[in-house]
């Protein structure tokens, strides 16, 4: 079969495998090829890239450490030109000695099915070949605070530890008594203070300051912390994060395993599925710091006081 014909026939070949209708977000997340077969695929990360486009990153089954195939934008396909039901995505990778087309479809029981069509371009005489397999969700969530592209550490998938956990952040905290917090007026603005320490500048709305005060007292927050040199603040109760949202709280629930960094529209974000949890513009260090906190404390809710410009943001775990 001619090489061009092999790629052209990829979709037809793969249609022999059963596939269910799916929304694009069903493909998002971190996936593992348990078979470690001749496809060369070890781990796959699929993340949003706007609309029905996705970014696909693959790590190959190299030794002694997995090798980074890189990240490409993948094309999604629906059941018909007018349908919104995404049934497959397709991505192309060039490893120098071979070109690979990866077609991924939704399988059964929260699995993905993949097909890899490999064309050798190194003149070795090896036969081009076609492999199929399955992917399962994994807690191995990738690197923390390291570059996907230039990782040189052999500690697992792109430098991440196999458990997907993060090391304890380097934290600096202000300790205060939550019972001593109060909303006070400062000129035209309102602050929430504990003694002489200004905890939150709540703007001109007294109600927002009182809501911040009530939030701190409800969760018994007694530490306002920063990690490293990042200006991002977060709130703790003793050595731990708070649990169980208070009644009426404005929170976004997410999965700490599938939450990940994404570079969308030239801005660094933390996303989980179609949800954007944080947007730090061009400040990737902030993204790294927050994602490290999410992974270490297993945070799964982001909560706000007075959106859309919140006076206070805090995080919960279960």
C-alpha positions as CSV (number, residue, x, y, z in Angstrom):
1,X,0.0,0.0,0.0
2,X,1.3,3.4,-0.9
3,X,2.2,5.6,2.1
4,X,-0.4,8.3,1.0
5,X,-3.0,5.6,0.7
6,X,-2.3,4.4,4.2
7,X,-3.0,7.7,5.7
8,X,-6.0,8.4,3.5
9,X,-7.6,5.1,4.5
10,X,-7.0,5.6,8.3
11,X,-10.6,6.6,9.0
12,X,-12.1,3.8,7.0
13,X,-10.0,1.2,8.7
14,X,-10.8,2.5,12.2
15,X,-14.6,2.5,11.5
16,X,-14.4,-1.3,12.0
17,X,-14.2,-0.5,15.7
18,X,-17.4,0.4,17.6
19,X,-17.6,4.0,18.7
20,X,-20.2,6.0,20.6
21,X,-21.3,9.5,20.2
22,X,-19.4,11.9,22.4
23,X,-18.9,15.5,23.4
24,X,-15.4,16.8,23.0
25,X,-14.9,17.1,26.8
26,X,-15.2,13.3,27.1
27,X,-11.7,13.1,25.5
28,X,-10.1,15.5,28.0
29,X,-7.7,14.3,30.6
30,X,-4.7,12.1,31.2
31,X,-4.7,8.6,29.7
32,X,-2.4,5.6,29.9
33,X,-1.8,2.8,27.4
34,X,-1.6,-0.2,29.7
35,X,-0.6,-2.5,26.8
36,X,2.7,-0.7,26.0
37,X,2.5,-2.2,22.6
38,X,4.3,-1.6,19.3
39,X,2.3,1.6,18.8
40,X,5.0,3.2,21.0
41,X,2.4,5.1,23.0
42,X,2.8,5.2,26.8
43,X,0.8,8.3,28.0
44,X,-1.6,10.7,26.3
45,X,-2.8,14.1,27.5
46,X,-5.7,15.7,25.8
47,X,-6.6,19.3,26.7
48,X,-8.9,22.0,25.3
49,X,-7.6,24.3,22.6
50,X,-10.8,26.4,22.0
51,X,-14.1,25.3,20.5
52,X,-14.0,21.7,19.2
53,X,-10.2,21.8,18.9
54,X,-8.0,19.9,21.3
55,X,-4.3,19.7,22.0
56,X,-2.8,16.2,22.1
57,X,0.5,15.4,23.8
58,X,2.0,12.0,23.7
59,X,4.8,10.3,25.6
60,X,6.4,7.3,24.0
61,X,7.5,4.0,25.6
62,X,11.2,4.7,25.4
63,X,13.9,3.4,27.8
64,X,15.0,4.1,30.4
65,X,12.6,7.0,30.5
66,X,9.6,7.9,28.4
67,X,10.2,10.2,25.4
68,X,8.2,13.3,24.6
69,X,6.6,13.2,21.1
70,X,5.6,16.8,21.7
71,X,2.2,18.5,21.5
72,X,0.1,19.2,18.4
73,X,-3.4,20.5,17.7
74,X,-5.8,17.8,16.7
75,X,-8.7,17.9,14.4
76,X,-12.1,16.7,15.7
77,X,-14.7,14.9,13.6
78,X,-18.5,14.6,14.0
79,X,-21.2,12.2,12.7
80,X,-22.2,14.6,10.0
81,X,-21.4,18.2,8.7
82,X,-24.3,19.6,10.8
83,X,-23.8,17.4,13.9
84,X,-22.2,18.6,17.2
85,X,-21.5,15.0,18.3
86,X,-17.7,14.5,18.3
87,X,-16.9,10.9,17.5
88,X,-13.1,11.1,17.0
89,X,-10.0,13.2,17.0
90,X,-7.0,12.9,14.7
91,X,-3.4,14.1,15.2
92,X,-0.2,13.9,13.3
93,X,3.3,13.4,14.8
94,X,6.7,13.4,13.0
95,X,9.5,11.7,14.9
96,X,12.1,12.2,12.1
97,X,12.4,8.5,11.2
98,X,8.7,8.0,11.0
99,X,5.4,9.8,10.6
100,X,2.4,8.7,12.7
101,X,-1.3,9.5,12.5
102,X,-3.2,9.0,15.7
103,X,-6.9,8.5,15.6
104,X,-8.7,8.4,19.0
105,X,-12.4,7.5,19.6
106,X,-14.5,7.0,22.7
107,X,-14.8,3.4,23.8
108,X,-16.7,1.6,26.5
109,X,-16.6,2.1,30.3
110,X,-14.8,5.5,30.1
111,X,-12.0,4.2,27.9
112,X,-10.7,5.6,24.7
113,X,-9.8,3.5,21.6
114,X,-6.8,4.5,19.5
115,X,-5.3,3.6,16.1
116,X,-1.7,4.5,15.1
117,X,-0.7,4.4,11.5
118,X,3.1,4.5,11.2
119,X,4.9,5.3,8.0
120,X,8.7,4.9,8.0
121,X,10.6,7.6,6.1
122,X,14.2,6.6,7.0
123,X,14.8,4.3,4.1
124,X,15.2,1.3,6.5
125,X,13.0,-0.9,4.5
126,X,10.8,-1.7,7.5
127,X,7.1,-2.2,6.7
128,X,4.6,0.6,7.5
129,X,2.2,-0.7,10.1
130,X,-1.2,-0.2,11.7
131,X,-1.8,-0.7,15.5
132,X,-4.9,-0.4,17.7
133,X,-5.3,-0.3,21.4
134,X,-7.0,1.3,24.4
135,X,-6.4,4.1,26.8
136,X,-7.6,4.3,30.4
137,X,-7.7,7.3,32.8
138,X,-4.7,7.7,34.9
139,X,-3.8,9.7,38.1
140,X,-0.4,10.2,36.6
141,X,-1.0,13.9,35.9
142,X,2.3,15.0,34.3
143,X,5.0,17.4,35.3
144,X,4.8,20.1,38.0
145,X,6.8,23.3,37.5
146,X,8.9,21.8,34.7
147,X,8.9,22.4,30.9
148,X,7.1,19.8,28.8
149,X,9.5,20.5,26.0
150,X,12.9,20.5,27.6
151,X,12.7,18.1,30.5
152,X,15.9,16.3,31.2
153,X,15.0,14.5,34.4
154,X,14.2,10.8,34.2
155,X,11.5,10.7,36.9
156,X,8.6,9.5,34.9
157,X,6.0,11.0,32.5
158,X,7.6,14.2,31.5
159,X,9.4,14.6,34.8
160,X,6.3,14.0,37.0
161,X,6.4,11.5,39.8
162,X,4.5,8.3,39.0
163,X,1.8,8.9,41.7
164,X,0.9,12.3,40.1
165,X,1.5,13.9,43.6
166,X,3.5,17.1,44.1
167,X,6.1,17.9,46.7
168,X,5.1,20.0,49.6
169,X,5.0,23.7,48.5
170,X,7.5,26.2,50.0
171,X,4.9,28.2,52.0
172,X,5.0,31.5,53.8
173,X,2.0,32.2,56.0
174,X,0.6,35.0,58.2
175,X,-1.0,33.5,61.3
176,X,-4.0,35.3,62.9
177,X,-7.0,34.7,65.1
178,X,-10.2,34.2,63.0
179,X,-12.3,35.3,65.9
180,X,-10.5,38.7,65.9
181,X,-11.3,39.4,62.2
182,X,-13.5,42.4,61.5
183,X,-14.6,44.6,58.7
184,X,-13.4,48.2,59.1
185,X,-13.8,51.2,56.9
186,X,-10.7,53.0,55.6
187,X,-11.7,56.2,53.8
188,X,-14.0,55.2,51.0
189,X,-12.9,51.5,51.1
190,X,-13.5,48.6,53.4
191,X,-10.8,46.2,54.7
192,X,-11.0,43.0,56.7
193,X,-8.4,43.0,59.4
194,X,-7.1,40.9,62.3
195,X,-5.4,43.2,64.8
196,X,-3.1,45.4,62.8
197,X,-2.9,42.9,59.9
198,X,-4.9,43.8,56.7
199,X,-6.1,40.4,55.4
200,X,-8.4,41.6,52.5
201,X,-9.0,44.9,50.8
202,X,-12.7,44.5,50.0
203,X,-13.4,47.6,48.0
204,X,-16.2,50.1,48.5
205,X,-19.0,47.7,49.3
206,X,-19.4,47.0,53.0
207,X,-21.4,43.9,52.3
208,X,-18.5,42.3,50.5
209,X,-16.2,43.0,53.5
210,X,-18.8,41.5,55.9
211,X,-19.1,38.4,53.6
212,X,-15.3,38.0,53.7
213,X,-15.3,38.3,57.5
214,X,-18.1,35.7,57.7
215,X,-16.3,33.3,55.4
216,X,-13.0,33.5,57.4
217,X,-14.9,32.8,60.6
218,X,-17.0,30.0,59.2
219,X,-14.1,28.0,57.9
220,X,-11.9,29.1,60.9
221,X,-9.2,30.2,58.5
222,X,-6.2,31.2,60.6
223,X,-3.5,31.4,57.9
224,X,-3.1,33.5,54.8
225,X,-0.3,31.9,52.8
226,X,1.8,32.3,49.7
227,X,4.0,29.8,48.0
228,X,7.5,30.7,46.8
229,X,7.6,34.2,45.5
230,X,4.1,34.0,43.8
231,X,1.7,36.8,44.8
232,X,-1.2,34.3,44.8
233,X,-2.7,34.1,48.3
234,X,-4.6,31.1,49.7
235,X,-6.2,30.3,53.0
236,X,-5.6,27.5,55.4
237,X,-7.0,26.2,58.8
238,X,-3.9,25.1,60.7
239,X,-1.8,22.9,58.5
240,X,-4.7,21.9,56.3
241,X,-7.1,23.2,53.7
242,X,-10.7,23.6,54.7
243,X,-13.4,21.1,53.8
244,X,-17.1,21.2,52.9
245,X,-18.4,24.4,51.5
246,X,-20.6,26.7,53.6
247,X,-24.2,27.2,52.7
248,X,-24.7,29.6,49.8
249,X,-21.0,29.6,48.8
250,X,-20.2,30.3,45.2
251,X,-17.9,27.4,44.2
252,X,-16.7,25.6,41.1
253,X,-16.1,21.8,41.6
254,X,-13.3,20.2,39.6
255,X,-11.1,17.1,39.5
256,X,-7.6,17.7,40.9
257,X,-6.2,14.8,38.8
258,X,-7.4,16.1,35.4
259,X,-6.9,19.8,36.1
260,X,-3.9,20.9,34.1
261,X,-2.0,23.8,32.5
262,X,-3.0,25.0,29.1
263,X,-1.7,27.7,26.9
264,X,-4.8,29.1,25.2
265,X,-4.8,32.3,23.2
266,X,-1.3,33.1,24.3
267,X,-2.4,33.0,28.0
268,X,-1.5,30.5,30.7
269,X,-4.5,28.9,32.3
270,X,-5.5,26.1,34.6
271,X,-8.4,24.2,33.1
272,X,-10.4,21.1,33.9
273,X,-12.5,20.0,30.9
274,X,-14.3,23.1,29.7
275,X,-13.9,25.0,33.0
276,X,-11.2,27.6,33.4
277,X,-10.1,27.7,37.0
278,X,-7.4,30.4,36.7
279,X,-6.0,32.8,34.1
280,X,-2.5,34.2,34.7
281,X,-1.8,35.8,31.3
282,X,1.9,35.2,30.5
283,X,2.9,34.4,34.1
284,X,3.6,30.6,33.8
285,X,5.2,30.6,37.3
286,X,1.9,31.4,38.9
287,X,0.3,28.6,37.0
288,X,3.0,26.2,38.2
289,X,2.6,27.3,41.8
290,X,-1.2,27.0,41.8
291,X,-1.2,23.6,40.1
292,X,1.3,22.4,42.6
293,X,-1.0,23.4,45.4
294,X,-4.0,21.7,43.7
295,X,-2.1,18.4,43.4
296,X,-0.5,18.4,46.8
297,X,-3.6,19.2,48.8
298,X,-6.0,17.5,46.4
299,X,-8.0,20.6,46.1
300,X,-11.3,20.1,44.3
301,X,-13.4,23.3,44.8
302,X,-12.6,26.9,44.0
303,X,-14.8,29.4,45.8
304,X,-15.4,33.1,45.5
305,X,-16.7,35.9,47.6
306,X,-18.5,38.5,45.4
307,X,-17.9,37.6,41.7
308,X,-17.2,38.7,39.0
309,X,-14.4,40.7,40.7
310,X,-14.1,38.6,43.9
311,X,-12.9,40.2,47.1
312,X,-11.7,36.8,48.2
313,X,-10.8,33.5,46.5
314,X,-10.3,30.3,48.5
315,X,-9.9,26.6,47.9
316,X,-11.5,23.5,49.5
317,X,-10.7,19.8,49.6
318,X,-12.6,16.7,50.7
